[in-house]
Amino acid sequence: MVVWNRNSHYIHAILDLVLLLLLQLQHFRSVPAKDRNIRKLVHALLNLLGFVLMLIGIYRMFQVKEDRGANHLTSLHGWMGIITLILMFIMYIVGAIFFNPYLSIRGAVRAAVKPFHVCGGVTVLLLGLLSTFTGFHLYIYF
């Protein structure tokens, strides 16, 4: 059971951060859709799936640490993962509120929030990739 949990953390990290975050970013920018709302919906669903996978991966790692009797969040990798999770949650909520086509948010407000949302999304992506690389480093060298 412990081996599955340990390997599960790595599988979730790779699926979430490397594949889903890059896929949702590329999908929103490059996939043509007749309706922009469909692109927004797919973008939101991919982000939600990534967030859920990230939660599962962190939960699995906490289980492994409990089974081993080890301390939690003792490395840069662990803290970066938690910060990435928190920022991803904040960005998801901001996107759901301000860019939801079914809410009546004015275009001027959306235009004002958009640069922050884009910058935050890129920050989440870069933090996620950096966290993944530090996790690979921990796995290989320790």
N, C-alpha and C positions, 0 to 999 in steps of 0.2 A: 504493500500500500504506500509506503514512504517513497519508493522508487517512482511509482506513477505520479505522486504529488510533485516530486522534484522535477521530473521530466515535463510534467504538465505546466509548470511555471514557465519553462523555456518555450514550450510550444505556444502558450498564450502570448508571451512577449513577442515572439517572432510574428505570429499571425496578426496581432493587434498593431504593434507599432510599425513594423516594416511593411506589411502588406496592406492592412486596412487603411491606415492613415495616408499612405501614398496613393492608394486606389481612390479614396474619397476625394483627395485633392485633385488628382488627374481627371476623375470623372466629372467633377464640377466644372473644370476648365475646358476639357477637350471633347466631351461627348455631346454631339448635337442633339437637341431635343426641341420639338415643336413648341412644347410648353415649358417655360422656365420653372414653373412650380414642380414639375416632375423631377427636374434636376435637383431642386432644393430638397424634395422629399427623399430622393435616393441619397443625397449628401447627408441628410440628417439621420437616415436609417443606418448608413455605414458608420457614421460617428457613434451612434447609439450601440451598435454591435461591437465596435472597438472598445467603447467604454465598459460594456458588460464583460468582454473578454479580459480587459485589464483588471477589473475587479476580481474575476475568478482567479487570474494568475497571482494577484497579490494575496488573495485568500489562501491559495494553495501553498504559497511560500510561507505564510504565517503558520499553516498547519505543520509544515516540515520543520520549521524552527521550534515549534512547540514539542514535536516528537523527539527532537534532538536535545531539547533543553537549552537551546542557544538563545542569545539575546536578539531582539528585533532591531532593525534599522541601525546597524553598526557600520555601514559602509556608505560611501558616496552614491553607489548604485541604488541602494534602498531609498535614500532620501530623494534622489532625483526621480525615482519611480513614483513616490508619493506626491511630490510636487507636480509631476506631469499629470497624475490622476486628478489632482485638485484643479489645475489649470484647465484640463480637458472638460471637467464638469462645469466650470465657470463659463467656458466658451460655448458649451452646448446650451446652457441656460440662456446666455445672451443671444445666441442664434435663434433659439426657439421663441424668444420673446420679440426680438426686433425684426427678424427676417421671415417670420411665419406669414405666408400669404393670406391666411384666413383671419389675421388680426388687423385691425385698422390703424396701423402705425403709419404716420405720415412719411412721405418720401424724403423730406429734409432730415428727419431724425434717422432714418435708415442710412442716408448718405453720410451723416456725421458719425455713425457707429461703425460703418463698414471698414474704414482703415484700421480701427482697433481690433475688429474681428479677424481681419486678414492677418494682421501682425501677430495677434494672439494665436491664431491657427498655425502659422509658421513656427512660432515659438514652441508650441506644443509638439509639433513634428520634430523640430531639432532637438528638443529636450528628450523626446522619446527615442530618437536615434542615438543620442549620446548616452542615454541610460542603457540602451541595448548593447552598445559597444563596451561600456564599463562592465556590464554583466558578463559579456563574453570574456573580458579580461579577467574577471574574478573566477570564472569557470575554468579557464585555461591555466592560470598561474597559481590558484589557491586550491 
